[in-house]
Amino acid sequence: MPPAATATATVEPATAPEGVTPFIEKGTAAFRRVNIAFFCAGFATFALLYCVQPLMPVFSADFHIDPAAASLSLSLPSLLVAASLLVAGSVAEIFGRKPVMVAGVLASALLTIAGALMPSWEGFLIMRALQGLALGGLPAVAMAYLGEEMHPRSLGLAMGLYISGNATGGMAGRVITGLLADYGGWRLAMLGMGILGLAAAILFIRNLAPSRHFTPRPVKFGALMSNFGHHLRDHGLRWLFLEGALLMGAFVTIYNYIGYRLMGAPFGLGQAQVGIIFTVYVVGIASSTLVGNLADRVGRPRLFWITVLLAAIGVALTAVESLIAIVAGLIIVTFGFFAAHSLASSWVGRRALKAKAQASALYLFCYYAGSALMGWAGGHVLEHWGWHALVATVTGSMLLALVIALGLLRLKPIAPPA
């Protein structure tokens, strides 16, 4: 667990009234165990989903495909994650939060191993698509679990720690696959990531306690649609859903194709060197935890637009013909993105006072759909017009996200439960 996880350990938990199940608060053993579990879950989710990003130039060379086709290794599972999120939340209403999350993490790790053994590009894509369906069992349910079990004043830090696990997994996935691919090819890289995902799944299972503020119930289609409609009628949630799509779409597009830029002229870096550059992902570990904790004290709207602006500046820097500027840009966009995502996702959890799983599912549906569509379209922009056109396109989407973030400063808050 990152050092920031213990920075607030001096806070004493509140005593719940007799007969009332207490929420989990900072400074308790339950808080530490839950955050270890979700750090591992976030690690597995991002490592297994995004480990293919540094391998896309290798896919292009080995299978003789263009960047847009290579990006299907990420866009296809991302799109199916988006679709399965809407179903996974409902399944969790019947079978419970923990069983659905456990099944998703375990299946995705096993499918990663199976993908490494596929003899053809089409077979590999099928395994990646199935992995996307499996991964949908974790993100929306994880956000709902935290929203239900954490005390409101501890939710920002808990969400930040979970997202820092995402950042750690994203960094490890990119660095490890880059190094392993340089040593033994992309199949060895994917096999190694599958084994690492299994280890993270075991730690998740061992540390996560069953839900205490959730009662399984049968899902009624009419009620489900009503919950979705309720959230979509909230203009604040609608803007946050759109922010998720814009931010994640921009972030993934840059990381999808930065390998092509760095391995091509004038830089000519090798696969292992590109993998090492992805260690800049470590700043996301710090930013999500730091900003998530700060938001509990100063408020999300005041911080959100600043993090979006930082991410936009980072995107623009990658257009400069300097390796130092590109690495600096990756650092800034990574810091800004993970901070913004931490704020937006916990904001959704605070604003949705009922049917939190459906609110989380809608946010993450937009989040992963934006990733899939913008990530795939970015390949065509790169193929036909080059890197600078790609940067201009992504910067435009980030400026739109900034305008929305500034508008959210006027959003009327909804009081959280006591």
N, C-alpha and C positions, 0 to 999 in steps of 0.2 A: 504494500500500500504506500502511496506517495506520502512524503512528510507532511503535506498540508492536511492529510486526513486526521492527524492528531493535534492540529493547532488549536482546536476549540474543545479539547477534551476536559477542560475545567468546568464546563457548563453542567450544572446539576439538573437531572431530569425532574420534571414536575410530577407530583404525586396525583394519580387519578382518583376520582371519587370511588367509594366502595361500589363494587358491582360493574364498574365501567372499565373496559379494556383500554389500557393506556397506549398512546402512540409512541413510536420509537423516537428517542431524542439523542442529541449529541452527548457524548461522554459516557454512554452505556455500552456494555458488552454486546447487547443486541445490535446496536448501531454499527459497531465495528464488524461484526460477523456478516451482517447484511451488506455492508459496503465492500467487504472482501468478495462476497458472492457476486455482486453486480459488477465489480471491477473485472472479475474473471469473465463474466458473461459478455460485457462490453468488449473485452479483449478478443474473445472468440468470434463475436459477430463481425467486428471490423477486420480482424486478421484473415478470417476465412473468406469474407466477401471481397475485400480489396487487395488481396495478395497478388492478383493477376495484373495489377496496373503496371509494375515495372517489367512484366513479361510480355506486354503487348508488342514491342518491337521484335521480340523473339518469335512470337506467334506469326507476325507478318512474314518473317524470313523463313520459318520452318514450314508453314502451310501456304505460302505464296498468296497472302491476302492483304488488302489495303487496311489503313488504320481504322476506318469505320467498321470493317468486318471484324478486326481484332478486338475492337471495343465491345462487341457483343458478349465477350467473356465476362464483362461486368454489367453492361446495360441489360442483358436478358435476365440474369438473376435479380438485378435491382428492380426491374419491372414486375417480376413475379413476387418479390418481397412486398412491393407496394400493394399488389392485389391480395396476397394472402393475409396481410395485416388486417384487412376488413373482416376476414373470416376468423382469424386467430383470436381476436378479442371476444367474439361470440362463443367460440369453442371454450375459451377460458371461463366464461360465465357458467358453463355446465360442469367442466371437469376440474376447475380450480386454476389458480395462477401458476403455482409451481410445476405441476405435471406438464402443462403445455410448454413452459419455458425449457424444462429439462429435455423433453422430446425434441424440441427444435435445435438445441445446441448439440445434442448427441448425433442426430441425423445429419446435420450439416457437416460435422467433422468426418463422419463415415463416407459421405458423398464426395468430400474433397479427396479422400484416399482413392475412392473408386474412379474419380475423374483423372487422377494421375495415371491410371492403368488403361484408359481408353485409347484404342489405336488410331482413331480418326478425329478430325476437328469437330465433325457433327456429333460424335459420341461424347466428346468432351463438353460440348455445349448442352447436351441433354442432361448430363450430370450437374452442370452449373445451374441449369434451369430448375431441376429438382431441389438443388441446394437453396435456391431463392425461395421456393415454397416452404422449405423447412425453417429457414431463418425467420420467416414471418411470425413464427411462434414465439419469438422472444421480445423484439423491441417494444411493440405497443403494450404487451402485457407487463413488461418490466416497468414502463412509465406508470401504468395503472397501479401496480403493486406499490411503488414508492409513494405515489399520490395518496394511496389509502392508508399505508402503514406508518409513514413518517409524520411527525408533528409539523405543522406548517412552517414553524421557525427553523426547522432542521432540513426542510425539503430542498432548499437551494444547494446546500453543501452536499447532500446525498446525491442529487442529480448531477452535480458537478463531478463528483467522484466516479459515478457511473460513466459519464461521458469521457472522463480522463482514461478510463479503461478502454473506451472506444479508440482514443488517440494512441494509447500504448499498443493496442492490437493493430491499428493502422500502420504505425511505425514498424513494429516487429514484422508484420506481414510483408511490407515492402522491402525492408532491409534483408530479412532472412531469405526471401525468395530471390532477391537480386544476387546475393552471395552464393546461394546453392545453385542457382541457374548457371552462374559463371563457372562453377566447379563441376557440376554433373548434369546440367540441362534442366529444362522446365519441369520434367516429370519428377525428378528428385526434389525440386523445390516444392511442388504441390504435395508430394508425399510427406515431406517434413512438416508442412503446415497442418496437414490433417492430423498427424500425431500430436502436435502441439495443441490443436483444438480439442482433442480428446482429454488431454491433461487439464485444460482449463474447465472443461465440462465437469470433470470429477470434483474439482475444487468448488465449483458452483453448487453442485448437489450437496456436498458436505456442509456448506456454510449457510445455505438459505433456509430459513425457518418457514413453515407453512403460513399462509395468510391468517391474520387474527381479526381483521375488519371486513372480511368478505365472506359471504355465504353463497355457495353454488346454487344456481337457479336455472330452470329451463328457459331457453331463449324463444321469445315470440317474435316472429318476423315483423309484425306491425309495430311492436314496441322498439325493436332494433332500428327500424326506419325512422321512428319518431325521435329516438335519441340522436341519430345522425342529423335529422332535420333541426332539432333543437340547437345543436352546436353550430350548424351552418347558418342559422338565423342570427347568431351572435356576431356582430360585425367585427368585434375585436378578435375572436377566434378565426374568422375568415381571413383577416389580414395576417395573422400568425401562421396559418396554414400556407398562405402564398409565400410568406417569407421563408418557410422551410424549403419550398420548391426552388426558389431563386438562389438561396444561399448554398444548398447542397448541390444543385445543378452546376453552379459556377465553380465550386470547390473541386468537384469530381472531374469536371472537364479539364481544368488545369493539370491535375495530377494524372489523368489518363494519358495525356499527350506530351508531358514535359520530358519523358524519356526519349521520344522522337527528336525533340529539340536538342537535348544534351548529347545524344549519341550521334547526331548529324553534324554537318559543318556549321559553324567553325570550331565547335568544341570537341567533337570526336571522342567522347568519354566511353569507357567500357561498361558492361552490365554491372559489375561489382561496384564501380565508382558511382554509378547512378543510384544503386541500392544504398550506398553509404550516405549520399546526399539526402535520402529520405529520412535520415535520423532527425532532420529538422522537425519531424512530427512530434518530437518530445515537447516542444513548446505548447502543443495542444493539451498535454497532460497538465501542465501548470495553469494554462489560461482558463480551462473549464472549471477547475477546482477553485482557483483564486476568484474569478468573477462570480461563480455560483455562490460562494460564501459571502462575497461583498454585496450581492444583490439582496440577500436576506436583510441587510442593514440599510442600504441606501435606495433600494427600489430598482426594478428591472428597466422601466422606461428610460431612466437617466443614463444607464449604461449601454443599452441595446444599440442605439444609433452610433455610438462611438466604436463599438466592436465591428459593426457593418462597414463603417468608413475605413477602419484599419484593413479589413479584408479587401476592400476595393483598391486601396493603395498598393497592397501586396500583389494583386493581380496585374496592375499596370506596370509594376517594376519588372515583371518577367519579360517584357518586350524589349528591355535594354540589352544591347549586344555586349554583355559582360557577365561572366560566370558569377562574380561576386554579387552583382545586382540581382541576378536570377535567384541565387540562394537566399539573399536577403528578402526578396519578394516572396519566396516560398515560406520563409519563417513568419513573415508578417501576415500573409493570408491564412496560414495555419493557426496562428494565435487568434486572429480575429474571427475566423470561422467557428472554432470550437467554443470560444467565449460566447458568440452570438447564438449558437445552437444550444448551449447550456441554458442561456437566459430564455430563449423562446420555448424550449421544451418544458422547463419548470413553470413558465408563465401559463402554458396551456394547462398543466396540472393544477395550478392554483385557480385559474379562471373557470374551469369546468367543475361546478359544484356537484354534479351528478353524472352518471354514466361516463366516468373518467376513462375507462378502457376504450370506449368509442371515440372520445375526444382525442386520445393519444393515437388511435388508429388512423383518424383522419389527418392529423398532423404528419404522421410518418408515411401515410400513403402519398401525400404531396411531396414529402421529403425525398422518398425513393423514386417516385415518378419523375420528379425534376432531375434527379441524378441520371436515370435511365435515358430520358429523352434528350436532355442537353448534352449528356456525355456522348451519345451516339451521333447527334447532329454535329457536334464539334469535330468529329472525325472527318466529315465531309467538308467542313470549312477548312480544316488543316490541309486536306488532300488537294483542294482546288485553289485556295487563296493564301495558304501559308500561316505561319505562327502569328504574325502581327494582326492579321484579320481575326484569328481566333481570340487573341487577347482583347481586341476592340469589341468583339461580340460579348465576351464574358464580362468585360468592364461595364458595358451597357446594362446588363442584367443586374450587376451589383449596384449601379446608380439608382435603378428602379427600387431595389431593396432598401437603399438608403432613404429615398423619398418616403417609402412606407414606414420605415422606422421612425422618421421624424414625425409623421402623422400619428404614430402610436403614443407620442408624448401627451397627446390630448385624450387618450383613451381613459374613460372612467373606470376605476378599479372595482372589482367585486370583492366584498369582504370575505376572507377565509373563515372556516368554522373555528370556533374557540378551541 
